[in-house]
Amino acid sequence: MACSACGQSRTGAACNLEVDYSLVSGSRILPFQISLNLTDSVLNPGVGQNQKFCYDIEGVGEDKSNFADLSHFVLGICDEIPEEQIKNITVVINGVAQEVEFGEGGNVELRTPEHPDPPTGCPGLKFDFPLDKVSGKMHICFELTVPRVVGGVDTCLFGGGVTAKGLLI
């Protein structure tokens, strides 16, 4: 979800419905796939309905030292979206609903371009939930009270002292 229309990202490429950081090489790899869950999302809400975005994050690595567990991730969103327009955040890890504390110092917080996530340098909606590199599965959803034009957003991962970023979903 972003400020520009879907179909074209900022680079002119078609929007991706999933990204795969397990294919990004390096001395440490954050082996996670992120996909937009179209079944649970409500991208074009009706009158009186919130716009809803749901994503699935899955660990697809191996139990080797060059693969790192996920510490947290940041999902880029429009800079124009204030915290009070973000509602009904849910996080489910391996089938278990997690307690969500939204706001500064919580396990979900809005990081602005002026105050991005410290280790990644990325602004957006930060989800501070660890995930296993081999078998971890996370399902997150959030709603916007004011619908926005759908488009590609940055995804930033952090874990094992490494940042992975640059893929748009």
C-alpha positions as CSV (number, residue, x, y, z in Angstrom):
1,M,0.0,0.0,0.0
2,A,1.5,3.3,-1.0
3,C,0.8,6.7,-2.3
4,S,1.1,5.7,-6.0
5,A,-1.3,3.6,-8.0
6,C,-0.7,-0.1,-8.2
7,G,0.2,-1.6,-11.5
8,Q,3.3,0.6,-11.6
9,S,5.8,1.0,-8.8
10,R,8.1,4.0,-8.4
11,T,10.5,2.2,-10.8
12,G,7.8,1.6,-13.4
13,A,7.7,-2.2,-12.8
14,A,4.5,-4.0,-12.1
15,C,3.6,-4.5,-8.4
16,N,4.7,-7.7,-6.7
17,L,2.3,-9.7,-4.7
18,E,5.2,-11.4,-3.0
19,V,8.9,-10.9,-2.3
20,D,11.6,-13.5,-1.4
21,Y,14.5,-12.4,0.7
22,S,15.9,-15.9,0.8
23,L,17.2,-15.3,-2.7
24,V,19.2,-12.2,-1.6
25,S,22.8,-13.3,-1.1
26,G,25.2,-12.2,1.6
27,S,27.2,-13.5,4.5
28,R,24.0,-13.7,6.5
29,I,20.7,-14.3,4.8
30,L,17.2,-13.4,6.2
31,P,15.3,-16.3,4.5
32,F,11.8,-14.9,4.6
33,Q,9.1,-14.7,2.0
34,I,6.4,-12.0,2.3
35,S,3.2,-12.1,0.4
36,L,0.1,-9.9,0.2
37,N,-2.8,-12.1,1.4
38,L,-5.6,-11.2,-1.1
39,T,-8.1,-13.5,0.6
40,D,-8.1,-11.6,3.9
41,S,-7.3,-8.1,2.5
42,V,-10.0,-5.6,1.5
43,L,-8.2,-3.4,-1.0
44,N,-11.3,-1.7,-2.4
45,P,-13.7,-1.2,0.6
46,G,-17.3,-0.4,0.3
47,V,-19.1,2.5,2.0
48,G,-18.5,2.4,5.8
49,Q,-15.8,-0.3,5.5
50,N,-12.2,0.1,6.4
51,Q,-9.4,-0.7,3.9
52,K,-7.6,-3.8,5.1
53,F,-4.1,-5.1,4.3
54,C,-3.0,-8.6,5.3
55,Y,0.4,-10.1,4.7
56,D,2.0,-13.6,5.3
57,I,5.6,-13.9,6.3
58,E,7.2,-17.3,6.2
59,G,10.7,-18.5,7.2
60,V,12.1,-20.7,4.4
61,G,15.7,-21.1,5.6
62,E,17.8,-23.9,6.9
63,D,19.2,-24.5,10.4
64,K,22.6,-23.2,9.4
65,S,24.6,-20.3,10.8
66,N,24.5,-18.2,7.5
67,F,20.6,-18.0,7.9
68,A,19.3,-15.6,10.5
69,D,16.0,-15.5,12.5
70,L,13.8,-12.5,12.0
71,S,13.9,-10.0,14.9
72,H,11.5,-7.5,13.3
73,F,10.3,-6.0,10.0
74,V,9.1,-2.7,8.7
75,L,6.4,-2.4,6.1
76,G,6.5,0.9,4.3
77,I,3.3,2.9,4.2
78,C,2.5,6.4,3.0
79,D,4.1,9.2,5.0
80,E,0.7,10.9,5.0
81,I,-1.0,8.2,7.1
82,P,-1.3,9.3,10.7
83,E,-1.2,6.8,13.6
84,E,-4.9,7.5,14.4
85,Q,-6.0,6.2,10.9
86,I,-4.4,2.8,11.6
87,K,-6.7,0.4,13.4
88,N,-7.4,-3.3,14.1
89,I,-3.8,-4.6,13.9
90,T,-3.5,-8.3,14.3
91,V,-0.5,-10.6,14.5
92,V,-0.7,-14.4,14.4
93,I,2.5,-16.4,14.7
94,N,2.4,-20.2,14.0
95,G,-1.4,-20.1,14.5
96,V,-1.3,-18.3,17.8
97,A,-2.7,-14.8,18.1
98,Q,-0.2,-12.3,19.7
99,E,-1.0,-9.4,22.0
100,V,-0.5,-6.2,20.0
101,E,0.6,-2.9,21.6
102,F,0.4,-0.2,19.0
103,G,2.2,3.1,19.6
104,E,5.6,4.4,20.6
105,G,7.5,1.7,22.6
106,G,4.9,-1.0,21.6
107,N,5.5,-4.1,19.6
108,V,3.9,-2.4,16.6
109,E,4.7,1.3,15.9
110,L,4.7,3.8,13.1
111,R,8.2,4.9,12.2
112,T,8.4,8.2,10.3
113,P,11.0,9.4,7.8
114,E,12.2,11.8,10.5
115,H,12.4,8.9,13.0
116,P,12.9,5.7,11.1
117,D,13.6,2.2,12.6
118,P,17.1,2.5,14.0
119,P,18.8,-0.6,12.7
120,T,17.2,-0.6,9.2
121,G,16.8,3.1,8.6
122,C,13.4,2.4,7.2
123,P,10.2,4.3,7.9
124,G,6.8,2.5,8.0
125,L,4.8,0.2,10.2
126,K,7.3,-1.7,12.4
127,F,6.3,-5.2,13.6
128,D,8.6,-6.2,16.5
129,F,7.9,-9.9,16.6
130,P,10.7,-12.5,16.2
131,L,10.2,-15.4,13.7
132,D,12.1,-18.6,13.2
133,K,14.1,-18.8,10.0
134,V,13.1,-22.4,9.3
135,S,9.5,-22.9,10.3
136,G,8.2,-19.5,11.4
137,K,4.9,-18.3,9.9
138,M,3.3,-14.9,10.7
139,H,0.0,-13.4,9.5
140,I,-0.4,-9.7,10.0
141,C,-3.3,-7.4,9.2
142,F,-4.1,-3.8,9.7
143,E,-6.9,-1.5,8.6
144,L,-6.9,2.1,7.4
145,T,-10.0,4.3,8.3
146,V,-9.3,6.4,5.2
147,P,-8.8,4.3,2.1
148,R,-5.6,5.0,0.0
149,V,-4.6,4.2,-3.5
150,V,-2.9,0.8,-3.6
151,G,0.7,0.5,-4.7
152,G,4.1,-1.1,-4.0
153,V,5.8,-0.6,-0.7
154,D,9.2,-1.2,0.7
155,T,9.9,-4.1,3.0
156,C,12.8,-4.1,5.5
157,L,13.9,-7.0,7.6
158,F,16.2,-7.2,10.5
159,G,17.7,-10.1,12.3
160,G,21.1,-11.6,13.3
161,G,22.7,-8.1,13.1
162,V,21.8,-7.9,9.4
163,T,19.3,-5.7,7.5
164,A,17.7,-6.8,4.3
165,K,15.8,-4.2,2.3
166,G,15.1,-3.0,-1.2
167,L,12.3,-5.4,-2.3
168,L,8.9,-3.9,-3.0
169,I,5.6,-5.7,-2.4
